């Protein structure tokens, strides 16, 4: 019971939230601690029923938990897409495993009357360790065959937090990860725009190449629970300037960026977003005839250090790793290494 509750509450809560959202058509919402308690209690009742029907005891007692853990695996391993939630291969695998389980139970019931008595009892007995090992194997199988997609977990967690309006918490999900996908990238960009941090923090996260990844594409769904129209609506209002400027940066179009940024921001202001300072510094150093010249003593010094570090390693992979450690959260790293 402890394993089941912790597994549902701490690891699979967001998967269950999206399943309930899809199955109810968005009319109900999932409360993690209540859901974990109810599911754990229901699975324990199934275990008691299984024990009553099979009567498995001694070294085979742990197998009375198999149907409950199979249901737990199916519940957290359903196939989820924007179109809905289905059993997927479990529609056939689940019944097949139950048939095998019934066959194993029949064989064990025939063997049990002839089982040698076990004299040792207590928490360190052989019978206890056999059952614990069986349970451990089943727990591992639950984890192995349920939803283990780290990116999908992150996406669902972010969507859950966005629905609550907790944008800052959404930005902490998977912050140190190096992988992302288009949907997660769009959700993070939206959360950053909501907190006025798009121009300062976008490149501190794993990025997708090109501006097309910044917003959901027409006709292609990128979210499961959070409405895409809200993302598009917000991107077309007060955040439009930042979305456009960041789109130029993602396309590495420094000229268009330089022509536009001074219309939206006072580039001499110390409050100019970090990535815009970095992009203007890069543009000023790269362009022979810049449309706008930008100088910031701190940014200029950092860019010189960046260039020195980038030239310090001859091997491409070692150079990228060395630069990432110090400048992995800058636009310069994206521009030269992505």
N, C-alpha and C positions, 0 to 999 in steps of 0.2 A: 504493500500500500504506500509506503514511504517513497519507493522508487517511482511508482506511477504518478503520485501527486507532484513530486519534484520534476519529473520528466515533462509533465503537462504544463505545469505552472512556469517553470524557468526556461524551458527549451522550445516547446511546441505551442505556446500560447498564441502567437501571431498566426500560425498555420490554422489553428482551430478557429481563430477570429475570422479569417478570410473564408473558411469553409462555411461557417454559420452565415456570413454575409451573403455568400453566393446561393446557398440553399434556401435562405429566407427571402431572397430578392432584395436584400438591403433593408428589410423591415425590422430586423432585430439586431442586437449587437451582443458580443461575447464579453463576459466579465471573467477574467482569468482565474481568480481564486474560487469563484462559485463553480465555474465550469470544471476546474480540476477536481474539486471536492465531489461534485455530482458524478463525474465520469469514474473517478476512483471508487466511489461507493458502489456504483452499478457494476463495475468489473469485479469487485470483491463479492458481490452477490452471485455473479456468474460463477466465480470460483467455488463458492459454497454449494451451488447447485451441481457443479461438475463433480465435486467431492461426494455429494450425496448420491449421485447416479453411478459413479464409477467405484467408489469405495477404495481408491488407491491409497495405500499407506506405506509406512516404512520408507525404503529407498526410492519408491516411485511416487511418493506424495507430491513432490514438486511439480509433477506433470499435470496435476489438477489445476494448475495456473495457466496451462497452455492455451485453452480457448480464450481466456481473458486477455492474455498478452497478444494473441493473434488479432483479436478485435482492436486492441490498442494500436498495433502495427498498421492495420488497415485504416483506422481512423486518422492516423498521422501520416499516412503514405498515399492518400488519395491523389488522383491526377487533377491538378488545378490549372486553369487557364482563364483568360478573360471571358471565354464563352460559358464557363461554368465549372462545376466540380463533379467528377465522376470517379467510380471505383477503379477504372483502368484495368490493368491485368489482374487486380485482386478479385474481380468478378468471377474469374475462373480459378485463380490460385487459392483463394480462401476456402471454397468448398473442397478442393482437391486435398488441401492440407488437413481439413477436418476429417475427411474419409480415411486418410492415413492415420490420423490420431485415433480414430475409433478402432482401426485394425490393431494398432499398438496396444491400446487399452485391453482389447479382448485377449491378446497374447499375454499381457502381464497378469491379467486376472486368472488365466490358466496356470501361470507359473507361481503366483503368490502363495498358494497352499503348501508348496514345496520349498519355499524360501527358507534358508537356514536362519535360525534365530540369532539375533545380534545381542550379545551380552552387554556390550558397552552402551551406555546411555549418557545423555547430557549434552552440553554445548560443544564438546570436543569429540563426540563419538563419530564413528565412521558413517553411520546413517545420516547424521547432521551434515557432514562434509559432502556426502554424495548429493544430498538435496540442495545444498548451497551451490555446489558446482553446476548442477542442472539449472538452477535459477539464474546463475551468472551467465551461462551460455544463452539462455532465452532472453535475458536483458540485452546482451550484445546483439542478438539477432533483431530485436526490436529497433535498436539504434541503427543497425546496418540497413534495414529495409524500409524504414520510415523516411520522411523528407529530410535529407541532409544537405540540401543545396544552400550553401552559406549566403550566396547572393540573393536567392529568393527569400530566405529568412530576413535578410537585411531590408529588402524591398517592402515586405509585409509589415515589418516593424516600423519603418519610416511612414508608410501609408497610415498605419494605426495612429501614430503620433500626430501626423498632419491633420487627420480627422478631428483630433482633440484640440488642434491649434497650438500644439507644443512644438514649435519650430526649432527652438534651441536644442531640445532633447533629440529631435529627429536628426539634427546635424552631427550628433555625437555617435550615431549608429555606424559602425564600421569605419570610423574616422581614420584608423591606422592601416586599413586594408589596402592592398595594392591593386586589387581587381575591382572592376565595376561592369555594368552593362548599360545600355542606352536608357532603360527605364529608371534605374537607380540614379543615374547621372542627372536625368531630367528632374526627378523628385528632389535631389539635393540642390540643384540650381534654383528650383522654386522656393525651397525653404530658405536659401540664402537671400533670394530676392525679397522674401517676406521680412527678413531681419536686416535689410539694407546692407547685406554683406557680399553681394554678387561680385562686385568689382574688387573686393579685398581678399576673398577667400576661395573663389572658385577653383583655382589651380593648386590649392592645398589638398584637394581630394583627388582620387583617381579620375582621370578624364577620358572622354571619348574624343576622337579626332573629327574636326569639322563642325560647322555651325548647325548642320541638320540634326545633330544629336541633342541640341539644347532644348528643343520643344517637341511635344508629341506630333507625329506626322498625321496628316488628315487621312482618315480611313484605316489607320493602324492603331490599335489600342495598346497603350503602354502601362496602364494602371489597372488594378483589379477592384480596389475599394474606393480610392479617392477619385472624384470626378475630374476627368481631363479638361472639361470645359472651364473649370475653375482655374486651372493652370494657364490655359490660353487667354482667359479673360484678364487675369492679373498681369500677364505678360504684355498685354496690349494697353494697359493703363499707365500708372505712374512708374512702373518698372520697365517700360518699353525702352527707354534710353540705355539702361544697363544691359538689357538683353541684346540690343543691337550692338553695343560696344563689345560685349563679350563674344558675340557671334563673329565680329571681325577678328578678335584675338584667336578664337578657335580655328579660324581659316588662315591664320598667320598673315592676314591682310593689314599690315602696319600702316600703309598709306591711307586707306579708307578710315582706319581708326584715328590716325592723326588729324585727318580732315574733320572728323566728327566730334572728337572728345572735347575740344575747347568750346564747342557750342553748348555742351551739356554741363561742363564743370569749369571752374576757375582753376586752370592748371598750375597756377602759382600758389594756390592754397595748400597749407600743410595737411588739410583734411582730404586731399585727393586720394581716392582708393589705391591701395598698395599695388595691385596688378596694373593699374593704369600708369602709375609712376614707373613701374618696371618696363612696361611696353613703350612708353615715351622715351625712356633712357635708351632702350634698345634701338628704337627708330632713329634717334638723334645720332647714335654712334654708327649706324649702318648706312644712313642716307647721305649722299653727297650734296643734295639740294633739298633739304627738309622743308616741308610746308610750315612746320612749327618746330622751334628749337626749345628743348627742355633740359634744364640742368638742376640737379639736386645733389648736394655734396655727398649725402649718405648713399643714395642710389648709385651715383657714379662710382664711388669707392667699392660698393658691393659688386657692381658689374665688372669692374677690373679684377677683383678677386675671383669672381666666377670664371672669367676668361682664363686667368692663370691656372686655376684648378682644372679647367677643362683641357688645358694643354699639358698638364703634368703627367698624364698617363697615355701611353701609346696604344694599349689595348682598348678597343671600343667598349667592351663590357666593363672592364675595370674603371674606365673613365666615367662611364655612366653611373656606376655604383658610388664612386668617390664624390661626384657632383651631387647625386641624390641625397647623400647624408647631410650635406650643408644647404643645398639650394633646391631640394626636391619640392619645396612648397612655393616656388616662384614661377612666374610666367616664362622666365628665361629657360628653365629646365624643360618646360613643355615645348617651347619654340625650337630648341636645338635637339631634343632627344625624343620627341614624339611625332 
